[in-house]
Amino acid sequence: MTETLRVAAVQFQHRANDKTYNLGRIADFALEAARRGVQLLALPEMCITGYWHVPRLDADAVAALAEPLGGPSVSAVRALALRHGIGIGAGFIERGDDGRLYNAYAVCLPDGEVHCHRKLHAFEHPAIASGDRYTVFDTPWGVRVGVLICWDNNLVENARATALLGATVLLAPHQTGGTDSRSPHAMKKIPLSVWRNRHTDPAAVEAAFRGPNGREWLLRWLPARAHDNGLFIVFANGIGEDDDEVRTGNAMVLDPYGRILAETWAAADALVDAELDLGLLPLCSGRRWMQGRRPELYGVLTEGRPGLRNARAARFSDDPVDVNLTDVAQP
């Protein structure tokens, strides 16, 4: 295994339904990453197709956006990876061999291999199914990489499972910030005017992106995923106006202690890169503590519980969770 790995995280404002434009921006970032000596580049969730307009589409329109893993969009990203000799991850809507649609993320490696993660907790549209497996794979650098898309990262079990499967670097593509959360003290929407006036009032957009609806929210949980599981995390995100919401960017790279190695809160498309010191992994706190796990106690994690909801219901329901439900659900 190499001693270091240079990675980059991107934030960029995609255009809804405009694959040509979005792939053009991906090409720009791939070139910039290669010039910086980056080996592995992470772009945002669904950045090829666009994101928050999708819930407003009918099922046929969502299907029209979808492509198989070997379709033209991922093939274009794969060609960039081969041309520049780097790994590139990008989000799209996949049409699976099973005929279902998925919020997916393709990681194209410089050796020609392509790995695909299907979001485990997809809520974007009734026509988009959730994936059913973790994605961890070997790379040409001797580093095992995992992928979790957006909400996948908010469930602690997913990050732990990814680490237990051998991942030491986690790609975490998102479209977040400025979301209209049902939780009273979670993120709230940022007025579109704040983004639209970013050039005349830069202080306002910086405050919004660094505040409780952006960076402050991420720092409540993202460093913990890195620290507790001994993972480097490469967090990529959308930026700017996305239908009726404003994405906050905040692209960043974290080390396995939860420390931020590189980040931006610029109100613009941007790339941040960092060199990962893989020598930190063997003695980092998360890896050491994981050696003390007691799996015989963790059966409760795999038992069904009353009140479980599918991803869409859990994301959009206004019904409160009954915190007193403790009985194991019967099969």
Buried (B, 14 or more C-beta within 10 A) or exposed (E): EEEBBBBBBBBBBBBBBBBEEBBEBBBBBBBBBBEEEBBBBBBBBBBBBBBBBBBEBEEEBBBEBBBEBEBEBBBBBBBBBBEBEBBBBBBBBBBBEEEBBBBBBBBBBBEEBBBBBBBBBBBBBEBBBBBEEBBBBEBBBEBBBBBBBBBBBBBBEBBBBBBBEEBBBBBBBBBBBBBEBEEEEEBBEBEBEBBBEBEEEEEBBBEBBBBEBBBEBBBEEBBBBBBBBBBBBBBBBBBBBBBEBBBBBBBBBBBBEBEBBBBBBBBBBBBBBBBBBBEBBEEBEBBEEBEEEEEEEEEEEEEEEEEEEEBBEBBEEEEEEEEEEEEEEEE
